[in-house]
Amino acid sequence: MSKPKIGIIISSTRDTRFADKPAQWILDLAKQRGDIEAELIDLRDYDLPFFNEAASNLWMPSTDERAVAWQNKIAQYDGFIFVVAEYNRSITGALKNAIDQAYNEWNRKPAAYVGYGAVGAARAIEHLRLINVETQMAPVRAGVHIGGSDFFKVHPLGANGPISDIEAGILPGANDMLEQLVWWANALKVAREEDARVAAE
């Protein structure tokens, strides 16, 4: 079986976003492992309209070619790490819209989370976990929350230091998260492939 392919989704599209710093950090950490392949998925690169289909692609094919291109991209991956900004106690509108533009492509794949903000995006991630459950994903327990004084040590409005300045505090959680993500990615990949084999018979 090939190594699971993990997409790291940058969920903020603001010009002044902070997301690139933690996204690059978790990508570099994932690439140090030999048991997965990982790459960034930047929502800025996808000109997604607001969801305007007759129904989710659970029920019928999408008609907008931009939505279909997004679905095809998501279908390539065996699991995801969401890099999460917290806006008013929830996720960004861009991320919610991106999730809504697909359905089948999220199913039976694990989801992990790297959040940042005053409370480490904890509230947004709890909301995102519920959304991921509805799209039939498997959220992992461990996650990374860059919050409080650590957040301001690395944010441009604070000391703007590198993530390495706070790594000692967040690395154990990141390693636990990646271990859980890899386990679920492998288990669910095997199960999806078996389902596809049975369906083809």
Secondary structure as GFF3:
##gff-version 3
##sequence-region A 1 201
A	DSSP	beta_strand	5	10	.	.	.	ID=ss1
A	DSSP	alpha_helix	20	31	.	.	.	ID=ss2
A	DSSP	beta_strand	37	42	.	.	.	ID=ss3
A	DSSP	three_ten_helix	43	45	.	.	.	ID=ss4
A	DSSP	alpha_helix	65	74	.	.	.	ID=ss5
A	DSSP	beta_strand	79	85	.	.	.	ID=ss6
A	DSSP	alpha_helix	93	100	.	.	.	ID=ss7
A	DSSP	three_ten_helix	104	106	.	.	.	ID=ss8
A	DSSP	beta_strand	110	116	.	.	.	ID=ss9
A	DSSP	alpha_helix	122	134	.	.	.	ID=ss10
A	DSSP	beta_strand	138	139	.	.	.	ID=ss11
A	DSSP	beta_strand	144	146	.	.	.	ID=ss12
A	DSSP	alpha_helix	148	154	.	.	.	ID=ss13
A	DSSP	three_ten_helix	163	165	.	.	.	ID=ss14
A	DSSP	alpha_helix	167	200	.	.	.	ID=ss15
###
